[in-house]
Amino acid sequence: MDIKNINSKINFAGLIMMIMSIPHFTPAKDSEKDSPNIIYIMLDDLGYFNFTCYGGKSVKGNEFHTPNMDRLAGQGMRFTNVHSRAMCAPTRQVLMTGKGLYHPGVERTPAMEIPWIPQILHDAGYTTGISGKWMLGDLNPVERGFDEAFIWAGNYEYWAPKIIVFNSGGFMQEKNQPQGIDIGTTCFDVPVGGGPGKAEVLEGKFGPHLINNFAVDFINRHAEEKFFLYYPMKLIHVPYFDLPGSGKEGNGARYIEHADSLIQNVIDAVDKAGIAEKTLIVVTSDNGFSWQDQVEVQAGVEKFPGSKGSTLEGSTRVPFIVRCPGMVEAGSTYNGLVDFSDILPTFTQVAQTKLPAGETWKGRSFLPQLLGDEGNPRDWVYIHWGGHPIPTEREVGEYFEKGDIMRYVRGVRYKLYGDGRFYDMENDIREKSNILLGRGSKEAEAVRRESQSVLNLYDDHVKEAKHAEQAEVGEFDLSKLPPPIIDAYKF
């Protein structure tokens, strides 16, 4: 892609300037107004093969179609090797802070002194908003940098959702919480009843539609400004209820299609406002699908294993689509590794601002790749299980100490677990043939040593974060597990 040609199409001179000095750059003052809006849409439990543009076909025998996401991928860049975390809360913590779960003060409720994406973008002149699921510890969106917040609290009560609103300038502003209020609890524990410090149960309302309405309203109200919208959906998480007005029984396939149509509402709002070419839209998921083994793929597509909460590929490898006409080449694909900790530095560069001083950042901006440049691609991602209970832990927890089996280094080709298991993901993505120490090729053994050094490094970080009980685990032998447990572990 010719970057000069991009610059002639849209006035992103500042973007080109900062490419010249990645990862640290000084934005051009006269170009700050030209940095694009950012919309980050994250589905809940949508797996890699749950969009048809990623090769998906059906769930439990029910076919699904995602024409809107297919079209979005054709208008932008489709990423094929992006890794979240195995469960929703750890993913959100890594996303917002740009730091790994080993980092002190990140897990569960991130420490207030750790900057979040909305705080960085707010300081760069963006109006910031969130609409949807929180699950980031204490419910304090305004303190975390969101100018407006429409939070779907509670669990997954799709009908009669619990809503709590902060500083809305439009949709349901009559339900705004008082300025400066301290909720003092998590989104799950917030009391109900309406009024100060309480969520309100909206009987007869469908939660996904409410947060979608706020997202669209936020875009319409701020179309003339720079804005950042974080839209964490609760679709397609179970349970599945009947969908409103459709006459269709709720199931995984129908919820996928409904999510596809709701996301299109957001895209339509951007296009109708005439801001498509200055709005970066990202669509992704927080982790793998709950029933990956019951997903059928299209002919010729190789399906990899791993459901939400496992340690296999499908647990963390998620769809990731980016559109920004004129900036991102239509119909392009990026196959390199990307970690969710890379999103904060990428958005920081898109906003033409700087990472806060005095912080340690492990992520890498993939803005160059979005612009068609080679950039600084990753050689590996480090996955740590986090504090969220996960299925693998429940299934095999009585047979081993969970730390080393729940963390690994996933490289471009090879994968090394903390317990020493080592797999060739290019030829053994189902992880059936452990490459014993010293038995691999020269290349494989070199990668093993490099990966082990990464594990050792992060092992130290884990200890610093007071997780020594997870790091000080001896070598684990899968043969200790009885066959049914092995099957459960392997999903």
C-alpha positions in Angstrom: 0.0 0.0 0.0 1.3 3.5 -0.9 1.2 5.5 2.3 1.6 8.8 0.4 -1.5 7.9 -1.5 -3.4 7.4 1.8 -2.3 10.8 2.9 -3.6 12.4 -0.3 -7.0 10.8 0.3 -7.5 11.9 3.9 -5.8 14.4 6.0 -3.9 12.1 8.4 -0.6 13.9 8.1 0.0 13.3 11.7 -0.3 9.6 11.3 2.4 9.5 8.7 4.7 11.6 10.8 4.4 9.3 13.8 5.1 6.2 11.7 8.5 7.6 11.2 9.3 7.4 14.9 7.4 4.4 16.3 7.2 3.4 19.1 7.8 6.9 20.6 6.7 9.9 18.6 5.8 13.6 18.9 2.5 14.5 17.4 2.2 17.5 15.1 0.2 20.1 16.9 -1.7 21.2 13.8 -2.7 17.6 13.0 -4.3 16.7 16.3 -7.8 17.5 15.0 -7.3 15.0 12.2 -6.8 11.9 14.4 -9.8 9.6 13.7 -12.7 8.7 16.0 -12.3 5.2 17.5 -15.1 2.7 18.0 -14.2 -0.5 19.7 -17.0 -3.2 19.6 -16.4 -6.3 21.6 -18.8 -9.2 21.6 -19.1 -11.6 24.5 -18.1 -15.3 23.9 -18.1 -15.0 20.1 -15.5 -17.5 18.8 -13.2 -17.3 15.8 -15.6 -19.3 13.6 -18.8 -17.5 14.5 -18.6 -15.1 11.6 -19.0 -16.5 8.1 -16.1 -14.4 6.8 -14.0 -16.5 9.2 -15.3 -19.8 7.8 -18.1 -20.5 10.2 -21.3 -22.2 9.0 -23.5 -23.4 11.9 -23.9 -24.0 15.6 -25.5 -27.2 16.9 -26.9 -27.7 13.4 -28.4 -24.3 13.1 -26.9 -22.3 10.2 -26.0 -18.7 10.6 -25.1 -15.8 8.3 -23.2 -12.6 9.1 -23.5 -10.5 6.0 -22.8 -7.2 7.8 -19.5 -8.4 9.3 -18.6 -10.1 6.0 -19.1 -6.7 4.3 -17.1 -4.9 7.1 -14.2 -7.3 6.5 -14.3 -6.6 2.8 -14.2 -2.8 3.6 -11.2 -3.1 5.9 -8.6 -5.5 7.3 -9.3 -9.0 8.7 -6.9 -10.2 11.3 -6.4 -13.9 11.6 -4.1 -14.4 14.7 -5.3 -12.0 17.5 -5.3 -13.4 21.0 -7.5 -12.3 23.9 -7.5 -14.2 27.2 -9.5 -17.3 28.0 -12.3 -15.6 30.0 -14.0 -12.2 29.9 -12.7 -10.3 33.0 -9.0 -11.0 32.3 -9.4 -9.9 28.7 -11.0 -6.6 29.7 -8.3 -5.9 32.3 -5.6 -6.5 29.7 -7.5 -4.4 27.1 -8.1 -1.4 29.2 -4.7 -1.2 30.9 -2.4 -2.5 28.1 -0.7 -4.6 30.7 -0.5 -8.3 31.4 -2.3 -9.9 34.3 1.1 -10.6 36.0 1.5 -6.8 36.4 1.0 -5.6 40.0 -2.4 -4.0 40.4 -4.0 -5.2 37.2 -5.9 -8.3 38.1 -9.6 -8.1 39.2 -10.0 -4.4 40.0 -7.0 -2.5 38.3 -5.4 0.0 40.6 -6.5 3.6 40.1 -3.0 4.8 39.3 -2.9 2.6 36.2 -4.0 4.6 33.1 -6.8 3.2 31.0 -7.5 3.7 27.3 -10.4 6.2 27.9 -8.2 8.3 30.2 -5.5 8.5 27.7 -7.9 9.4 24.9 -9.8 11.9 27.0 -6.6 13.7 27.8 -5.9 13.8 24.0 -9.2 15.7 23.4 -11.6 12.8 22.8 -15.1 12.6 24.1 -15.3 9.1 25.6 -18.2 6.8 26.2 -19.0 3.2 27.1 -22.3 1.4 26.4 -22.7 -2.2 27.7 -20.9 -4.7 30.0 -18.5 -3.5 32.6 -16.8 -6.4 34.4 -13.8 -4.4 35.3 -14.0 -4.5 39.1 -15.4 -1.5 40.9 -18.1 0.3 38.9 -16.5 3.7 38.5 -16.6 4.6 34.7 -16.3 8.3 35.2 -13.2 8.0 37.3 -11.7 5.7 34.7 -12.0 8.3 32.0 -15.5 7.8 30.4 -17.4 11.1 29.9 -20.6 9.1 29.5 -21.5 5.6 30.6 -24.5 3.4 29.9 -23.8 0.3 31.9 -25.8 -3.0 31.7 -25.2 -4.2 35.3 -26.1 -7.5 36.8 -25.6 -10.8 34.9 -27.3 -11.8 31.7 -30.9 -10.8 32.3 -31.6 -10.1 28.6 -35.1 -9.2 29.4 -35.6 -6.8 32.3 -32.0 -5.7 32.3 -30.4 -3.7 35.2 -29.3 -0.3 33.9 -27.2 2.4 35.5 -26.4 5.6 33.6 -23.7 8.3 34.1 -23.6 11.7 32.4 -25.7 10.7 29.3 -26.3 13.7 27.1 -29.1 12.1 25.3 -30.6 8.6 25.5 -32.1 8.0 29.0 -30.4 11.0 30.4 -33.3 11.3 32.9 -31.7 8.3 34.6 -28.3 9.8 35.1 -26.6 9.2 38.4 -25.7 12.3 40.5 -22.4 13.9 39.6 -19.5 12.5 41.7 -21.4 9.6 43.1 -19.4 6.7 44.5 -21.2 3.4 43.7 -18.7 1.5 45.9 -19.3 -1.9 44.4 -19.0 -4.0 41.3 -21.5 -4.1 38.4 -22.8 -7.4 39.7 -23.4 -6.2 43.2 -24.8 -2.8 42.6 -28.2 -2.5 44.4 -31.4 -2.1 42.3 -34.4 0.2 42.8 -33.4 3.3 40.8 -32.1 6.5 42.2 -28.7 7.5 43.5 -26.3 4.6 43.7 -28.8 2.1 42.4 -29.4 0.4 39.1 -32.9 0.4 37.6 -34.6 -2.8 36.3 -36.3 -2.0 33.0 -39.1 -4.5 32.8 -40.1 -5.6 29.3 -37.0 -4.1 27.7 -34.3 -6.1 25.8 -30.9 -5.3 27.1 -29.0 -5.6 23.8 -31.3 -3.1 22.2 -30.9 -0.5 25.0 -27.1 -0.5 24.8 -27.3 -0.4 21.0 -29.6 2.6 21.2 -27.2 4.4 23.5 -24.2 3.6 21.2 -26.0 5.0 18.1 -27.2 8.1 20.1 -23.6 8.7 21.3 -22.3 8.7 17.8 -25.0 11.0 16.5 -24.5 13.5 19.3 -20.7 13.6 19.0 -20.3 13.2 15.2 -18.7 16.7 14.9 -16.2 16.0 17.7 -13.4 13.5 18.2 -14.9 10.6 20.1 -14.0 7.2 21.5 -16.9 4.7 21.9 -16.3 1.4 23.8 -19.3 -0.9 23.0 -18.9 -4.2 25.0 -21.9 -6.2 24.1 -23.4 -9.1 26.1 -24.4 -11.0 23.0 -23.7 -13.9 22.4 -23.3 -15.1 26.0 -25.8 -17.6 27.3 -28.6 -18.0 28.2 -30.5 -17.6 24.9 -34.0 -16.2 25.1 -36.5 -15.6 22.4 -35.5 -12.5 20.3 -37.9 -9.6 20.3 -40.3 -9.2 17.4 -38.7 -12.0 15.4 -40.8 -15.0 16.3 -37.6 -16.9 16.4 -36.5 -19.1 19.2 -33.3 -18.0 20.7 -30.2 -20.1 20.1 -26.5 -19.5 19.4 -27.0 -19.1 15.6 -29.8 -16.6 16.0 -27.9 -14.6 18.6 -24.9 -14.4 16.3 -27.1 -13.1 13.5 -28.8 -10.6 15.8 -25.5 -9.3 17.0 -24.5 -8.9 13.3 -27.6 -6.7 12.7 -27.0 -4.6 15.9 -23.4 -3.8 15.0 -24.6 -2.7 11.6 -26.8 -0.1 13.3 -23.6 1.4 14.7 -21.9 1.3 11.3 -24.9 2.9 9.7 -24.8 5.7 12.2 -21.2 6.4 11.3 -21.9 6.3 7.6 -25.0 8.4 7.7 -23.2 11.1 9.8 -20.6 11.3 7.0 -17.7 10.4 9.2 -16.7 7.0 7.9 -13.4 8.1 6.6 -12.4 9.6 9.9 -13.6 6.8 12.1 -11.7 3.6 13.0 -14.1 0.8 13.8 -12.9 -2.4 15.4 -15.1 -5.5 15.9 -13.8 -8.4 18.0 -14.6 -10.7 20.9 -13.4 -11.2 24.5 -12.7 -14.9 24.2 -13.7 -18.1 22.4 -17.1 -19.6 22.0 -18.6 -21.8 24.7 -19.4 -24.7 22.3 -16.5 -24.7 19.8 -16.9 -28.4 19.4 -20.4 -27.9 18.1 -19.5 -25.3 15.5 -19.4 -26.5 11.9 -17.2 -24.7 9.4 -17.4 -24.2 5.7 -15.9 -26.7 3.2 -12.1 -26.3 3.0 -11.8 -24.5 6.3 -9.6 -26.1 9.0 -11.2 -25.9 12.3 -9.0 -25.6 15.4 -10.1 -26.8 18.9 -10.6 -24.9 22.1 -13.7 -23.4 23.7 -13.9 -20.5 26.2 -11.9 -21.2 29.3 -9.6 -23.9 27.9 -5.9 -23.5 27.0 -6.3 -24.6 23.4 -6.2 -22.3 20.4 -9.9 -21.5 20.1 -10.0 -20.2 23.7 -8.1 -17.0 22.9 -7.8 -16.7 19.2 -10.7 -14.4 18.2 -12.0 -12.6 15.1 -10.7 -9.0 14.7 -11.9 -6.7 11.9 -10.8 -3.1 11.4 -12.3 -0.5 9.1 -11.3 3.0 8.3 -11.8 3.8 4.6 -8.7 5.4 3.0 -6.5 4.5 6.0 -7.0 0.8 6.0 -6.9 -1.1 2.7 -10.2 -2.6 1.8 -10.2 -6.4 1.6 -6.8 -6.7 3.3 -5.7 -9.4 5.7 -3.0 -9.5 8.5 -1.8 -12.9 9.6 0.7 -11.8 12.2 0.4 -12.3 16.0 -1.5 -9.6 17.9 -2.1 -9.5 21.7 -4.9 -7.5 23.4 -2.2 -5.6 25.3 -1.3 -4.1 21.9 -4.6 -2.3 21.6 -3.8 0.5 24.0 -0.5 1.6 22.4 -2.2 1.3 19.0 -5.1 3.6 19.9 -2.6 5.9 21.6 -0.8 6.3 18.3 -4.0 6.6 16.3 -4.9 9.5 18.6 -1.5 11.1 18.0 -0.7 11.3 21.7 1.8 9.7 24.0 1.8 6.8 26.4 1.8 8.1 30.0 5.2 8.5 31.5 6.5 6.4 34.3 4.6 3.2 33.2 5.9 -0.1 31.8 4.2 -1.1 28.6 4.5 -4.6 27.0 2.2 -4.0 24.0 3.2 -3.2 20.5 1.3 -0.8 18.3 0.0 -2.4 15.1 -0.8 0.9 13.5 1.9 0.4 10.9 0.3 -2.9 9.8 -3.0 -1.1 9.5 -1.4 1.4 7.2 0.1 -1.4 5.1 3.6 -1.2 6.5 5.6 -4.1 7.9 5.8 -2.6 11.4 7.3 -4.5 14.3 5.4 -7.8 14.3 5.3 -10.0 17.4 7.2 -13.2 17.7 5.0 -14.5 20.6 2.2 -13.7 22.9 2.2 -14.6 26.6 -1.1 -15.9 28.0 -1.7 -16.0 31.7 -4.9 -17.4 33.1 -5.9 -14.5 35.4 -8.2 -14.5 38.4 -11.5 -15.6 36.6 -12.5 -19.2 37.4 -12.2 -21.2 34.2 -13.5 -24.6 33.0 -10.1 -26.2 32.6 -9.2 -25.3 36.2 -12.4 -26.8 37.5 -12.0 -30.0 35.5 -8.5 -30.8 36.5 -7.8 -28.6 39.5 -7.7 -31.5 42.0 -4.9 -33.2 40.0 -2.4 -30.3 39.7 -1.4 -26.9 40.9 -3.0 -24.6 38.3 -0.2 -22.1 37.6 2.0 -23.7 35.0 -0.7 -25.4 33.0 -2.7 -22.2 32.7 0.1 -20.1 31.2 2.0 -20.4 28.0 3.9 -18.7 25.3 2.3 -18.9 21.9 4.8 -18.1 19.1 4.4 -17.8 15.4 4.8 -21.6 15.1 5.4 -23.2 18.5 3.7 -23.1 21.8 5.4 -23.7 25.2 3.5 -24.3 28.4 4.8 -23.5 31.9 4.8 -27.2 32.7 7.2 -27.9 29.7 4.7 -29.2 27.1 5.8 -28.0 23.7 3.8 -28.2 20.4 4.3 -27.4 16.7 1.1 -25.3 16.1 1.7 -25.3 12.4 1.4 -29.1 12.1 -0.3 -30.0 15.4 -2.8 -27.3 16.3 -4.8 -29.9 18.3 -1.7 -30.4 20.6 -1.6 -34.1 20.4 2.2 -34.6 20.0 4.3 -33.1 22.8 7.8 -32.5 21.5 10.0 -33.8 24.3 13.0 -31.7 25.4 15.9 -32.2 22.9 13.8 -34.1 20.4 12.7 -31.2 18.2 14.5 -29.8 15.2 17.2 -27.2 15.6 14.7 -24.5 14.9 12.2 -25.9 17.4 14.8 -26.2 20.2 16.0 -22.7 19.6 12.4 -21.4 19.9 11.9 -23.6 23.0 14.8 -21.9 24.7 13.6 -18.4 23.7 10.1 -19.2 24.9 11.4 -20.6 28.2 13.3 -17.4 28.8 10.0 -15.5 28.3 8.2 -17.8 30.8 11.1 -17.2 33.2 10.8 -13.5 32.8 7.1 -13.4 33.4 7.5 -15.9 36.2 9.4 -13.2 38.0 6.7 -10.7 37.3 4.0 -13.1 38.6 5.9 -13.4 41.8 6.2 -9.6 42.1 2.4 -9.5 41.7 2.1 -11.8 44.7 1.1 -14.9 42.6 4.0 -17.0 43.7 1.7 -19.9 44.3 1.0 -20.0 40.6 4.6 -19.7 39.5 6.3 -22.1 41.9 4.8 -25.3 40.4 6.8 -28.3 39.6 6.7 -30.2 36.3 3.3 -31.6 35.5 2.7 -35.0 34.0 -0.5 -35.4 32.0 -0.3 -39.1 32.6 -1.4 -38.5 36.2 -4.9 -37.6 34.9 -7.4 -40.3 34.4 -8.8 -40.5 30.8 -12.1 -38.7 31.4 -10.2 -35.8 32.9 -7.8 -35.7 30.0 -10.7 -35.6 27.6 -12.3 -32.7 29.6 -9.0 -30.9 29.7 -8.6 -31.2 25.9 -12.2 -30.3 25.2 
